[in-house]
Amino acid sequence: MSLARELVLVLDFGAQYTQLIARRIREQRVYCEIQPCTISFEQVQAMAPKAIVLSGGPASVYAEGAPSVDPRVFELGVPVLGICYGLQLIAHLLGGRVEKADAREYGHARVVVEHAEGIFHRFSKREALDVWMSHGDRIVALPPGFQTIGVSGNTPFCAVGNASRRIYGVQFHPEVVHTPRGADILAALLFDVAGLHPTWTPGAFTDEAVATVAAKVAPGDHVLCGLSGGVDSAVAAVLCHKALGERLTCIFVDNGLLRQGEAEQVVSTFRQSLRLNLVAVDARSKFLSALAGVKDPEQKRKIIGRVFIEVFEEEAKRFQGSKWLVQGTLYPDVIESVSFRGPSAVIKSHHNVGGLPEKMNLKLIEPLRELFKDEVRAAGEELGMPRDMLWRHPFPGPGLAVRCLGEVNETRLAVLRAADAIVIGEIRAAGLYDTIWQAFAVLLPVKSVGVMGDERTYEETCAVRAVHSVDGMTADWAKIPYDVLARISNRIINEVRGINRVVLDITSKPPGTIEWE
Ligand code: XMP
């Protein structure tokens, strides 16, 4: 970490929006980290934050065992912003009073600016702001030295501040999209109140990550990197290549479960355009024979994970001197594991490659550990990687195996691949690709009757799945225009032998999942 980096610390009290706060701050090009509210005052001091944000949270400040913060953070002399629960905590700890409200306030509200100062510096007096509220408690008395700077119909202490101590609080959520001017509030906190500088740019974090990797790996050490074709491992590989040059070897395992033309594309992009050392392993038959006859989704995943480790390990043996393995772990995974709510029960298997580093006694390099997904893409652009590769839709580790429902075999995979290429091709042609989180075809082992010309057909069904999402955790089905759907359907039925019916999946997540298996 460079000494010049200015840190904003977000203390997490268990809010569902904490990650969003960090993302919004980073969008202002200021570095910020999330820590659980349980870290000690000494740890906070050691991090030397230039500003502190107290997140929201589901608790009531007056409840027994409610999460709190050491009041000495208010004596550090750095600006503090409390959001929702964070505001109530400020009121509670500094001598105000918080009570249960008669009614929960949830959803849209309008705040009127009373004093255009501090975090409201970028607004004018009497300006009305649309905001998003979500709280069950309310402040009934302000702590000494605080004044109201914004009011809403239901909440007289909606935004408050103590200008001389630079401590502010808002009852609403400036970090969510439903608070359209939220970025102006955060910008005022960061730049006008805290006097920070927008130095966390793609160039800065890319340079820093390269320097960190270069410093970590001893000059004679060799490094391995597993490439999946996805964005994260690709950017991690290119970053490490910049730091290590020829000492990096990338291993790409073709498991036979990739989309049309994908394996060829990965190999040519990495070898020809990006000039990385790439070992491509053709393990298609190994994966397909291990999957023969298997229909259960979880069993498919387990088999694919196991075979991947076997293949990777076998290949890595050729690079005996390697001590390091590169992984594309992102910041959200890091936060999950230190969360105030406790470590996430399910660590995604593709992030720890199923225990591979321990098994092979390799130390980890995780150059993207501090980055959010959008920052990874920005880093990739900074490193000159092709746009197509950086903006591809996410693709699951087990690949087409979890989209080929029922038995996975060469014949059905070929049918699925052809249908999927049509779905993606038409969505691209309609200019919709970048507006959609994921779009793909699913092959269902459901046969139905059709007529083609004079012939009766009895073939399988293709489901078209397209969703909007911001992080894959929740999703809404994409309303693709009928004419695009019509082209997709016509082309699949006319061009793909093996499918005679196309259906559209109109399920959101929850209650559905994005993938069918
Ligand atoms: P679901 O289907 O759970 O998917 O709504 C959420 C996101 O995760 C991807 N996904 C996976 N990725 N290995 C992966 O690497 C998996 O086993 C896996 N299952 C789902 C899915 O494509 C979506 O983006």
Residues whose N, C-alpha, C, O or C-beta is under 5 A from the ligand:
A	BS01	XMP	H350 P394 F395 P396 G397 P398 G472 T513 I514 E515
